[in-house]
Amino acid sequence: MKIKKKTIEMFILTMCVFKPLCMDFFTVTSWFYKIVSLASFAYICLKFINFHKRPFLQTNLIIFLEGITLFSTIIYHGNIDSALWKVISLVYIAMLVDISVKEEKIELLIRNMMIHLELCTYINALTVLFKPNGFFSRSISAYGKTQEWFLGSDHYFIIWAVPAFLISWIFKEYTGEKYRCYILCIVTVAIQFIRGSATGIVGVMIFTIWLVIPWIKKFMTPIKSMLIASILLLAVVFLRNADFLEPLIVNVLGKDMTFTSRLGIWDNAIKAIIEKPIIGHGILYSNQIVEQLGQMGEILWKGATHCHCQVLQVMFQSGIVGLICYLTVIIISFFCCKKYIKTSIAQVGTICLFIFCVISITEVYEYPQMYLLFIVPCYLKKILNDIDLKNCKYPGMDGNAVH
């Protein structure tokens, strides 16, 4: 009975992390998830207070990062409501993983995350297969009429795909249930190729290549992955030297070398960052963001609702201070993977981190499930120790996460 109660509790606590985008389009479901999110956040905060739990380093860094964003939003009269929800959703996932490790519930957390990912992925797959032209549609000012499925438009599918790769792999190691892991990965990749965005296709292509070519696992070490991602970011966004990617972008993905007008957005974002480099602009209202980022000569592009680059977005919202916090967590994650790179979990953690860093060069992924990609690897020592105790698979793993 106690186990069942804990499972139900964890299922509810993970519910707001894996909210399908379509739930925001209906008043009843939108309010339901808001109530669940607020209640879950309050519950986790009380757990830390009542049990005098000190957050791990990575959790403190994310709290500080989102705190800076909220502070700059307030002092520059930005969108405080959006900033508060961003703080709640992103700080919550960091604290949830943190407290689950402290309370020896990390396996329970992984199991429930797996259930949510399976439910959402398979329901979305059904809506894509049976309604290929869209399960429903809506009109938004930036892009006009859109095609939507259970997880939203095809742009959002990758937000579920990469976390599914990581969580399903850890789930497989914990439970030995290989088929659930493989089926989820196969369905995820297939749907992305059937109806995914160009960025999403790049992400699943990287994972597929890593999966089927054995020597890639040895070549893509955490340090090499981090260096390659950094070089790509500098070359594409800051140096504008992306000619070597033309065969992929033009011939394979069918896009142009302006990265769908992103060059102009990046120029505007860099100018805006220079104006307020220390703590950034905070989270602005949509019309303010478009005015800052959407100026393309005589044209104001309404689609410029964010920086279309995760690093620029972090700097735009929270400046250099926020960027330091953000990069520190990612570097910690890579080094945690490096320490245990001989294990399959560290290897899949590395490639998922690499995918996140690559696809976030041209997109912004400030979603709680995507933050799992650099939060969960910080606890590799604890996860591997649990698996060792349960399966006697990885001898010599002891201790906890980074302090």
PLY file of the C-alpha trace (Angstrom):
ply
format ascii 1.0
element vertex 403
property float x
property float y
property float z
element edge 402
property int vertex1
property int vertex2
end_header
0.00 0.00 0.00
2.85 2.34 0.91
4.62 1.58 -2.41
1.42 2.26 -4.34
0.95 5.55 -2.49
4.52 6.62 -3.32
4.00 5.70 -6.99
0.80 7.76 -7.23
2.54 10.66 -5.48
5.47 10.57 -7.92
3.15 10.23 -10.92
1.38 13.45 -9.86
4.66 15.22 -9.11
5.99 14.42 -12.60
2.72 15.28 -14.36
3.43 19.00 -14.73
6.91 18.27 -16.13
5.41 16.35 -19.05
2.48 18.56 -19.98
1.38 18.13 -23.62
1.27 21.49 -25.35
-2.34 21.00 -26.43
-3.37 21.20 -22.76
-2.67 24.95 -22.89
-5.28 25.46 -25.61
-8.29 24.49 -23.49
-9.40 26.45 -20.43
-10.20 23.45 -18.21
-6.97 21.54 -18.88
-4.88 24.71 -18.73
-6.17 25.58 -15.27
-5.86 21.96 -14.13
-2.15 21.89 -15.00
-1.57 25.30 -13.42
-3.09 24.10 -10.15
-1.07 20.85 -10.26
2.12 22.83 -11.03
1.64 25.29 -8.16
0.70 22.56 -5.69
3.66 20.38 -6.73
6.10 23.30 -6.52
4.82 24.26 -3.05
5.05 20.61 -1.92
8.67 20.23 -3.04
9.66 23.56 -1.48
8.09 22.49 1.83
10.02 19.22 1.67
13.30 21.11 1.44
12.27 23.40 4.32
10.81 20.77 6.64
13.64 18.28 6.21
16.38 20.94 6.10
17.58 19.66 2.74
20.46 21.60 1.20
20.20 21.69 -2.61
23.06 20.29 -4.66
25.30 22.66 -6.60
23.49 22.17 -9.91
20.13 22.94 -8.30
21.50 26.11 -6.71
22.88 27.24 -10.06
19.51 26.81 -11.78
17.73 28.58 -8.92
20.20 31.47 -9.19
19.89 31.59 -12.99
16.10 31.79 -12.89
16.27 34.21 -9.97
18.43 36.58 -12.04
15.91 36.33 -14.90
13.04 37.18 -12.56
15.00 40.06 -10.99
15.87 41.63 -14.35
12.25 41.16 -15.49
11.00 43.10 -12.46
13.47 45.98 -12.63
13.02 46.42 -16.39
9.20 46.15 -16.19
8.92 42.99 -18.25
6.36 40.18 -18.28
6.40 39.18 -14.61
3.70 36.50 -15.00
5.71 34.67 -17.67
8.89 35.06 -15.63
7.25 33.56 -12.55
5.93 30.56 -14.48
9.35 30.05 -16.03
10.95 30.11 -12.58
8.39 27.67 -11.21
8.66 25.16 -14.09
12.46 25.13 -14.46
13.40 25.40 -10.79
10.79 22.75 -9.99
12.34 20.08 -12.22
15.79 20.74 -10.70
14.38 20.49 -7.16
12.29 17.40 -7.97
15.32 15.43 -9.20
17.37 16.77 -6.28
14.88 15.70 -3.59
14.29 12.34 -5.31
18.01 11.59 -5.03
18.11 12.66 -1.39
15.09 10.52 -0.50
16.34 7.46 -2.41
13.48 7.74 -4.92
15.44 8.24 -8.13
14.33 4.87 -9.57
10.71 5.71 -8.77
11.20 9.08 -10.49
12.67 7.44 -13.61
9.86 4.87 -13.77
7.18 7.57 -13.61
8.96 9.76 -16.14
9.05 6.76 -18.45
5.29 6.27 -18.08
4.58 9.92 -18.94
6.91 9.83 -21.94
5.31 6.64 -23.24
1.75 7.93 -22.80
2.45 11.28 -24.47
4.63 9.88 -27.26
2.25 7.08 -28.24
-0.86 9.28 -28.11
0.94 11.83 -30.25
1.99 9.09 -32.68
-1.64 8.04 -33.09
-2.76 11.63 -33.78
0.02 12.02 -36.38
-0.72 8.71 -38.12
-4.50 9.04 -38.22
-4.59 12.82 -38.76
-1.48 13.58 -40.86
-2.74 17.05 -41.81
-3.23 18.07 -38.20
-5.33 16.82 -35.28
-6.52 20.41 -34.83
-5.33 23.87 -35.83
-5.05 27.34 -34.35
-4.03 30.79 -35.53
-1.19 32.72 -33.93
-0.01 36.22 -34.84
3.60 35.19 -35.48
3.01 32.31 -37.90
-0.68 32.33 -38.86
-2.58 29.04 -39.02
-0.70 26.05 -37.64
-1.06 22.27 -37.77
-1.22 20.81 -34.28
-1.16 17.32 -32.82
-1.28 16.03 -29.24
2.18 17.45 -28.48
1.60 20.61 -30.46
3.14 21.48 -33.83
5.93 19.37 -35.33
8.48 21.87 -34.00
7.80 20.62 -30.45
8.26 16.89 -31.08
12.01 17.06 -30.45
11.33 18.47 -26.96
9.98 15.02 -26.11
12.30 12.95 -28.28
15.70 13.62 -26.70
14.50 13.28 -23.08
12.81 10.02 -24.15
16.18 8.68 -25.34
17.86 9.50 -22.02
15.11 8.45 -19.60
14.25 5.24 -21.47
17.91 4.20 -21.45
18.24 4.78 -17.71
14.93 2.98 -17.21
16.30 0.00 -19.18
19.37 -0.19 -16.96
17.30 0.02 -13.78
14.65 -2.51 -14.75
16.11 -4.66 -17.52
12.98 -3.96 -19.62
14.77 -3.49 -22.93
11.71 -3.71 -25.18
9.96 -0.72 -23.59
13.12 1.32 -24.10
13.66 0.23 -27.71
10.00 0.62 -28.73
9.85 4.15 -27.30
13.08 5.11 -29.11
11.92 3.58 -32.42
8.50 5.28 -32.32
10.11 8.58 -31.34
12.59 8.46 -34.23
9.94 7.31 -36.72
7.46 10.08 -35.87
10.24 12.67 -36.04
11.13 11.53 -39.57
7.47 11.31 -40.61
6.42 14.70 -39.30
9.32 16.44 -37.56
10.94 19.82 -37.95
14.34 20.17 -39.63
15.99 20.78 -36.26
14.28 17.72 -34.82
15.43 15.55 -37.70
19.02 16.65 -37.05
18.63 15.63 -33.41
17.28 12.13 -34.09
19.79 11.62 -36.93
22.63 12.21 -34.45
21.11 9.72 -32.00
20.47 7.12 -34.72
24.04 7.38 -36.04
25.35 7.04 -32.48
23.13 4.00 -31.96
23.99 2.02 -35.11
27.70 2.84 -35.61
29.72 1.34 -32.72
32.89 3.41 -33.11
30.90 6.65 -32.72
30.41 5.80 -29.03
34.19 5.72 -28.55
34.80 8.82 -30.65
32.08 11.00 -29.07
33.63 11.38 -25.65
32.22 14.11 -23.35
35.20 16.40 -23.95
35.06 15.99 -27.73
31.29 16.46 -27.70
31.61 19.65 -25.68
34.35 21.00 -27.96
32.49 20.16 -31.20
29.28 21.78 -29.93
31.23 24.90 -28.84
33.00 25.18 -32.21
29.67 24.83 -34.07
28.10 27.54 -31.90
30.99 29.95 -32.45
31.22 29.23 -36.20
27.50 29.44 -36.97
26.20 32.16 -34.61
29.16 34.44 -33.92
31.62 33.98 -36.82
28.94 33.29 -39.47
31.12 30.68 -41.09
28.67 27.87 -41.81
29.53 27.02 -45.43
30.73 23.57 -44.37
27.13 22.80 -43.31
25.61 23.71 -46.68
25.25 20.10 -47.95
23.21 19.22 -44.84
21.18 22.44 -44.59
20.38 22.93 -48.29
20.51 19.47 -49.84
19.21 17.30 -46.99
16.98 19.62 -44.94
15.90 21.89 -47.79
16.63 25.11 -45.89
18.58 28.22 -46.91
21.88 29.41 -45.52
20.24 32.31 -43.64
18.93 29.62 -41.25
15.36 30.79 -42.02
16.08 34.48 -41.27
17.91 33.67 -38.03
21.00 35.67 -39.03
19.09 38.93 -38.62
17.61 37.79 -35.28
21.06 36.86 -33.99
22.44 40.29 -34.99
19.60 42.02 -33.16
19.98 39.75 -30.13
23.71 40.49 -29.86
23.01 44.25 -30.03
20.36 43.90 -27.31
22.74 41.87 -25.11
25.45 44.55 -25.45
22.93 47.13 -24.17
22.38 45.20 -20.92
25.23 42.70 -20.62
25.31 41.97 -16.88
21.82 40.71 -15.97
20.04 41.03 -19.31
16.59 42.33 -20.16
14.55 39.72 -18.32
11.45 38.24 -19.94
9.72 40.87 -22.06
6.22 40.95 -23.50
5.86 39.48 -26.99
5.55 42.87 -28.72
8.68 44.13 -26.91
10.66 41.07 -27.98
9.56 41.46 -31.60
10.61 45.13 -31.53
14.02 44.14 -30.17
14.68 41.11 -32.36
12.42 41.42 -35.41
13.79 44.51 -37.13
14.81 43.32 -40.61
15.46 46.57 -42.44
12.07 48.08 -43.22
10.28 44.89 -42.18
9.27 43.92 -38.64
9.14 40.12 -38.52
6.56 38.97 -35.98
8.09 35.51 -35.86
11.07 36.86 -33.89
9.54 35.92 -30.53
12.85 34.68 -29.09
16.55 34.65 -29.98
16.48 31.32 -31.86
19.66 30.35 -30.02
19.72 29.03 -26.46
22.97 30.75 -25.47
21.82 34.10 -26.87
18.44 33.63 -25.17
20.06 33.04 -21.77
22.26 36.13 -22.23
19.32 38.19 -23.49
17.23 37.31 -20.44
19.85 37.08 -17.68
23.11 38.48 -19.06
26.64 37.23 -18.46
25.77 36.26 -14.88
23.02 33.94 -16.06
25.19 32.53 -18.84
27.90 31.55 -16.36
25.35 29.63 -14.26
23.86 27.95 -17.32
27.19 26.87 -18.83
28.50 25.70 -15.45
25.64 23.20 -15.08
26.22 21.88 -18.60
29.98 21.55 -18.02
29.33 19.70 -14.73
27.04 17.31 -16.62
29.65 16.60 -19.29
32.33 15.95 -16.67
30.04 13.64 -14.70
29.55 11.67 -17.92
33.31 11.68 -18.50
33.95 10.11 -15.09
31.74 7.11 -15.89
32.02 7.02 -19.68
32.55 3.25 -19.73
28.91 2.80 -18.68
26.11 2.88 -21.25
24.16 5.47 -19.23
27.07 7.92 -19.32
27.43 7.30 -23.05
23.77 7.99 -23.80
23.90 10.96 -21.41
26.82 12.35 -23.41
25.11 12.02 -26.80
21.87 13.50 -25.48
23.77 16.46 -24.03
25.54 16.84 -27.37
22.23 16.75 -29.26
20.82 19.40 -26.92
23.84 21.66 -27.44
23.70 21.25 -31.23
19.98 21.77 -31.79
19.91 24.68 -29.33
22.31 26.57 -31.61
19.32 27.55 -33.76
16.43 27.09 -31.31
15.42 27.87 -27.74
14.43 24.97 -25.50
13.41 26.39 -22.13
11.19 23.46 -21.20
11.41 21.38 -18.02
11.72 18.05 -19.84
14.64 19.40 -21.89
16.39 20.57 -18.72
16.51 16.91 -17.68
19.24 16.46 -20.29
21.75 18.40 -18.19
20.23 17.87 -14.73
20.03 14.06 -14.65
23.68 13.43 -15.70
24.79 15.43 -12.64
23.51 12.51 -10.53
25.19 9.73 -12.50
27.18 8.56 -9.49
24.03 8.02 -7.46
22.13 6.40 -10.35
24.96 3.98 -11.12
25.36 3.17 -7.44
21.65 2.29 -7.24
21.90 0.06 -10.31
25.04 -1.55 -8.89
23.26 -2.39 -5.64
20.24 -3.72 -7.51
21.87 -5.59 -10.39
25.54 -5.87 -9.36
26.31 -4.36 -12.78
28.69 -1.45 -12.18
31.02 -2.33 -9.30
32.75 0.36 -7.35
30.14 3.10 -7.80
29.44 4.83 -4.53
28.58 8.22 -3.13
26.18 10.91 -4.26
25.91 13.76 -6.76
28.02 16.88 -7.09
27.96 19.02 -3.96
0 1
1 2
2 3
3 4
4 5
5 6
6 7
7 8
8 9
9 10
10 11
11 12
12 13
13 14
14 15
15 16
16 17
17 18
18 19
19 20
20 21
21 22
22 23
23 24
24 25
25 26
26 27
27 28
28 29
29 30
30 31
31 32
32 33
33 34
34 35
35 36
36 37
37 38
38 39
39 40
40 41
41 42
42 43
43 44
44 45
45 46
46 47
47 48
48 49
49 50
50 51
51 52
52 53
53 54
54 55
55 56
56 57
57 58
58 59
59 60
60 61
61 62
62 63
63 64
64 65
65 66
66 67
67 68
68 69
69 70
70 71
71 72
72 73
73 74
74 75
75 76
76 77
77 78
78 79
79 80
80 81
81 82
82 83
83 84
84 85
85 86
86 87
87 88
88 89
89 90
90 91
91 92
92 93
93 94
94 95
95 96
96 97
97 98
98 99
99 100
100 101
101 102
102 103
103 104
104 105
105 106
106 107
107 108
108 109
109 110
110 111
111 112
112 113
113 114
114 115
115 116
116 117
117 118
118 119
119 120
120 121
121 122
122 123
123 124
124 125
125 126
126 127
127 128
128 129
129 130
130 131
131 132
132 133
133 134
134 135
135 136
136 137
137 138
138 139
139 140
140 141
141 142
142 143
143 144
144 145
145 146
146 147
147 148
148 149
149 150
150 151
151 152
152 153
153 154
154 155
155 156
156 157
157 158
158 159
159 160
160 161
161 162
162 163
163 164
164 165
165 166
166 167
167 168
168 169
169 170
170 171
171 172
172 173
173 174
174 175
175 176
176 177
177 178
178 179
179 180
180 181
181 182
182 183
183 184
184 185
185 186
186 187
187 188
188 189
189 190
190 191
191 192
192 193
193 194
194 195
195 196
196 197
197 198
198 199
199 200
200 201
201 202
202 203
203 204
204 205
205 206
206 207
207 208
208 209
209 210
210 211
211 212
212 213
213 214
214 215
215 216
216 217
217 218
218 219
219 220
220 221
221 222
222 223
223 224
224 225
225 226
226 227
227 228
228 229
229 230
230 231
231 232
232 233
233 234
234 235
235 236
236 237
237 238
238 239
239 240
240 241
241 242
242 243
243 244
244 245
245 246
246 247
247 248
248 249
249 250
250 251
251 252
252 253
253 254
254 255
255 256
256 257
257 258
258 259
259 260
260 261
261 262
262 263
263 264
264 265
265 266
266 267
267 268
268 269
269 270
270 271
271 272
272 273
273 274
274 275
275 276
276 277
277 278
278 279
279 280
280 281
281 282
282 283
283 284
284 285
285 286
286 287
287 288
288 289
289 290
290 291
291 292
292 293
293 294
294 295
295 296
296 297
297 298
298 299
299 300
300 301
301 302
302 303
303 304
304 305
305 306
306 307
307 308
308 309
309 310
310 311
311 312
312 313
313 314
314 315
315 316
316 317
317 318
318 319
319 320
320 321
321 322
322 323
323 324
324 325
325 326
326 327
327 328
328 329
329 330
330 331
331 332
332 333
333 334
334 335
335 336
336 337
337 338
338 339
339 340
340 341
341 342
342 343
343 344
344 345
345 346
346 347
347 348
348 349
349 350
350 351
351 352
352 353
353 354
354 355
355 356
356 357
357 358
358 359
359 360
360 361
361 362
362 363
363 364
364 365
365 366
366 367
367 368
368 369
369 370
370 371
371 372
372 373
373 374
374 375
375 376
376 377
377 378
378 379
379 380
380 381
381 382
382 383
383 384
384 385
385 386
386 387
387 388
388 389
389 390
390 391
391 392
392 393
393 394
394 395
395 396
396 397
397 398
398 399
399 400
400 401
401 402
